[in-house]
Amino acid sequence: MKRIILIAMTIITNLTFGQETGTYQNDSIYKVNSVKARLWYSGTNKKLGITTFYDKKGRLIKYQLEPFMNGSQRTTHYLYDLSGRLIAIADTTKNGVPDEKQIEKLKKMGLDPNMLMKSDKNRPSVQVAKYELTYSNDQLVKIIQYNPDGSLYIVDNIKNNGKTKIRDWYRNGKLAEQSTTEYLTEFHKERFYGWEIRNGIKSEWDYKFKYEFDNGCVKSYTRYEAEMEKETVKYFYNKKGLLLKTEGYTSDFFEYIYY
C-alpha cells in the first residue's frame, strides 16, 4: 500500500507541483554556457517531463510541462522589463486526448485515473490562466494565480527578502491547503511544512533539509521528517558546472540545448 501511495504522490507531484526549484541553478550558469533550454527526464526510462527555456541572459522565460495521460500540455511564460525585473506571468494549457494506455497502466497499479486527471469533455482546446504580481520597494512580495475561469487558485506571500514563502491553495473558492517554505538559498529549501484538507480529512507535514555543498554547488541533501532521516538525493554535474543527474528514490536526468 505504501508503494502505491508513493507512486500516486509522485504522479500528482509531477502534474501539480512540477515547478520544483531544487534542481535550478543561478542565471549566470545558464548565461555563461549559452543554455537555450533544459530537458528534464524522470525515472530509469528517462521520460521527458519538463522543459525550461532561457533567454541569453540566463533568465527563465518559459516552463513547459509535457503532456501526461490527459493529453494536456501546460506552459508558463515569464516576462521581464529592461531592468530585469519579472513583470508578468501567464499559463497556457493545450488540452488534448487522454492516453488510454497510460490509463490502463494506472488501473492495473490499483490507482484511480479520475483522481489524477480532469475528464471534462467540454474543455476548450486552449485555456489561459493569469497571474497578479505585487512589489514593495522593488521586492516581489505576492503572486496570485487564477484558474482559467478567473477563480482564485494560489496565493503566494513572499517574506524575509524571498527567504520565506507562504502558499495558500484554493479549491472551489475555499482555502484547502497551506504550506510554508523556508529557503536556505534562492533555490534550496531548508524547511517545508503545512497542512491540507482533502475529503474532509486534514493532514499535516513538516520536512527539514540538510545540504552538503562543494564550491557553492549542492553535492547532496537529506530530507528529515520528525527528526527521522527519510531520503538522500545526490547531485552530479558536467565539467561546465551544469546539473546532469540527481539520484534518490528515483533518478532525474538533464540535457541541454544551446544557442
C-alpha positions in Angstrom: 0.0 0.0 0.0 2.8 2.4 0.8 4.3 1.8 -2.6 1.1 2.6 -4.4 0.6 5.8 -2.3 4.2 6.8 -3.2 3.6 6.2 -6.9 0.3 8.2 -6.7 2.1 11.1 -4.9 4.8 11.1 -7.5 2.3 11.4 -10.3 0.4 14.2 -8.6 3.7 15.9 -7.8 4.8 15.8 -11.4 1.4 17.2 -12.5 0.7 19.9 -10.0 3.9 20.8 -8.3 6.1 20.5 -11.4 7.8 23.8 -10.8 10.2 22.3 -8.3 13.2 24.7 -7.9 15.6 22.3 -6.2 17.4 21.5 -9.4 17.5 25.0 -10.7 20.8 26.9 -11.0 21.8 30.5 -11.0 21.0 32.6 -14.1 24.8 33.1 -14.5 25.4 29.4 -15.1 22.9 29.3 -18.0 24.2 32.6 -19.4 27.9 31.7 -19.4 27.0 28.3 -21.0 24.6 29.8 -23.6 21.8 27.5 -22.5 18.6 27.9 -24.5 16.6 25.0 -23.0 16.9 22.3 -20.3 15.2 19.0 -20.8 14.3 17.2 -17.6 13.8 13.4 -17.8 12.5 11.3 -14.9 12.9 7.6 -14.0 15.0 4.9 -15.4 13.0 5.1 -18.7 14.0 8.7 -19.0 10.5 10.0 -19.8 10.6 13.7 -20.6 8.5 15.6 -18.1 9.6 19.3 -18.1 11.4 21.6 -20.5 12.6 25.0 -19.3 13.6 27.7 -21.7 16.1 30.6 -21.0 17.0 33.9 -22.7 20.6 34.8 -23.5 20.9 36.4 -20.0 20.1 33.1 -18.4 16.7 34.1 -17.2 13.8 31.6 -17.2 11.3 32.7 -19.9 9.2 29.5 -20.4 8.4 26.4 -18.3 6.7 23.6 -20.3 5.1 20.6 -18.6 4.9 17.8 -21.1 1.5 16.1 -21.8 0.5 13.4 -19.4 -2.3 10.9 -19.8 -5.0 13.5 -20.2 -3.1 15.0 -23.1 -2.8 18.4 -21.6 0.4 20.5 -22.0 0.8 23.4 -19.7 3.2 26.2 -20.5 4.1 29.1 -18.1 5.5 32.2 -19.7 7.7 34.8 -17.9 8.2 38.4 -19.0 10.9 40.9 -17.7 11.3 44.6 -18.0 14.5 46.3 -19.2 16.0 46.3 -15.7 15.5 42.5 -15.4 12.5 42.6 -13.1 9.8 40.0 -13.5 6.7 41.9 -14.6 4.3 39.3 -15.9 3.5 35.5 -15.7 0.8 33.6 -17.7 -0.2 30.0 -18.1 -1.4 28.5 -21.3 -2.8 24.9 -21.4 -3.4 23.0 -24.6 -5.9 20.3 -24.0 -5.6 17.0 -25.8 -6.9 13.4 -25.9 -6.3 11.1 -22.9 -3.7 8.4 -23.3 -5.6 5.2 -23.0 -2.5 3.1 -22.5 -1.4 5.2 -19.5 -4.9 5.0 -18.0 -4.9 1.2 -18.2 -1.4 1.0 -16.6 -2.7 3.1 -13.7 -5.8 0.9 -13.2 -3.5 -2.2 -13.1 -1.5 -0.5 -10.4 -4.7 0.0 -8.3 -4.9 3.7 -8.9 -8.0 5.7 -9.9 -7.2 7.8 -13.0 -10.1 10.1 -12.3 -8.2 11.3 -9.2 -5.2 12.3 -11.4 -6.8 14.0 -14.4 -9.8 16.1 -15.4 -12.3 14.3 -17.7 -14.2 17.3 -18.8 -15.0 16.7 -22.4 -16.2 20.3 -22.9 -12.8 21.8 -22.2 -11.6 24.3 -24.8 -8.6 23.4 -26.9 -6.6 26.2 -25.2 -7.0 27.7 -21.8 -5.2 30.8 -20.3 -4.7 31.5 -16.6 -3.4 34.8 -15.4 -1.2 35.9 -12.5 -1.0 39.1 -10.5 2.3 40.3 -9.1 2.8 42.7 -6.3 6.0 44.5 -5.5 7.1 46.5 -2.4 10.3 48.6 -2.9 11.3 46.5 -5.9 10.9 43.3 -3.8 8.3 40.8 -5.1 6.0 40.1 -2.1 2.9 38.5 -3.5 1.9 36.3 -6.5 -1.7 35.5 -7.1 -2.5 32.8 -9.6 -6.0 32.4 -11.1 -7.8 29.5 -12.8 -8.7 29.8 -16.4 -12.3 30.7 -15.4 -10.9 33.6 -13.3 -11.4 32.0 -9.9 -8.7 32.1 -7.2 -6.2 29.2 -7.4 -3.0 30.0 -5.5 -1.7 32.9 -3.4 2.0 33.2 -2.6 3.1 35.6 0.1 6.8 36.2 0.0 8.6 37.5 3.0 12.1 37.9 4.5 13.6 39.1 1.3 12.5 35.9 -0.5 13.6 33.5 2.2 10.1 32.6 3.2 7.1 31.7 1.0 3.6 31.0 2.4 1.4 29.4 -0.2 -2.4 29.2 0.0 -4.2 26.7 -2.3 -7.9 27.2 -3.0 -10.4 24.6 -4.2 -13.9 25.7 -5.2 -13.3 29.1 -3.6 -12.2 27.7 -0.2 -8.8 27.5 1.4 -7.9 23.8 1.2 -4.1 23.8 1.7 -1.4 26.0 3.1 2.3 25.4 3.0 5.3 27.4 4.2 8.7 27.1 2.6 11.8 28.5 4.3 14.7 28.8 1.8 18.4 28.3 2.6 19.4 29.7 -0.8 17.4 31.1 -3.8 16.5 27.6 -5.0 17.0 25.2 -2.0 14.5 24.9 0.8 15.6 24.4 4.4 12.1 23.6 5.8 8.8 22.8 4.2 5.7 22.4 6.4 1.9 22.9 6.2 -1.5 21.2 6.1 -4.1 20.0 3.6 -7.8 19.2 3.8 -9.0 16.6 1.3 -12.3 14.7 1.5 -12.9 16.3 4.9 -9.7 15.0 6.4 -6.9 17.3 7.5 -3.3 16.1 7.2 -0.1 17.9 8.2 3.6 17.6 7.3 6.9 19.1 8.4 10.1 18.4 6.4 13.6 19.7 7.0 16.5 19.5 4.6 20.3 19.4 5.2 22.7 20.0 2.4 26.3 19.2 1.5 28.0 21.9 -0.7 31.1 21.8 -2.8 32.3 25.2 -4.2 28.8 26.6 -4.0 27.2 23.6 -5.7 24.9 21.1 -4.0 26.5 17.7 -3.7 23.6 16.1 -1.9 20.8 16.8 0.5 18.9 14.7 3.1 15.3 15.1 3.9 14.1 14.7 7.5 10.6 14.2 8.9 10.1 14.5 12.7 13.9 14.3 13.0 14.0 11.0 11.2 16.1 10.7 8.0 13.8 9.9 5.1 15.9 10.1 1.9 19.2 11.4 0.5 19.5 12.8 -3.0 22.9 13.2 -4.7 23.7 15.7 -7.5 26.1 15.2 -10.4 27.4 17.9 -12.8 29.4 18.1 -16.0 32.7 20.0 -16.5 30.8 23.2 -17.3 29.0 23.1 -13.9 25.6 22.2 -15.4 23.5 19.7 -13.4 23.3 16.3 -15.3 21.7 13.9 -12.8 20.1 13.5 -9.4 19.8 10.2 -7.6 17.4 9.5 -4.8 14.2 7.4 -4.6 14.1 8.0 -8.3 16.6 9.4 -10.8 16.3 12.6 -12.8 18.4 13.4 -15.9 19.0 16.7 -17.6 20.0 17.5 -21.1 20.7 20.9 -22.6 20.1 22.8 -25.9 22.4 25.7 -26.6 22.2 29.0 -28.5 
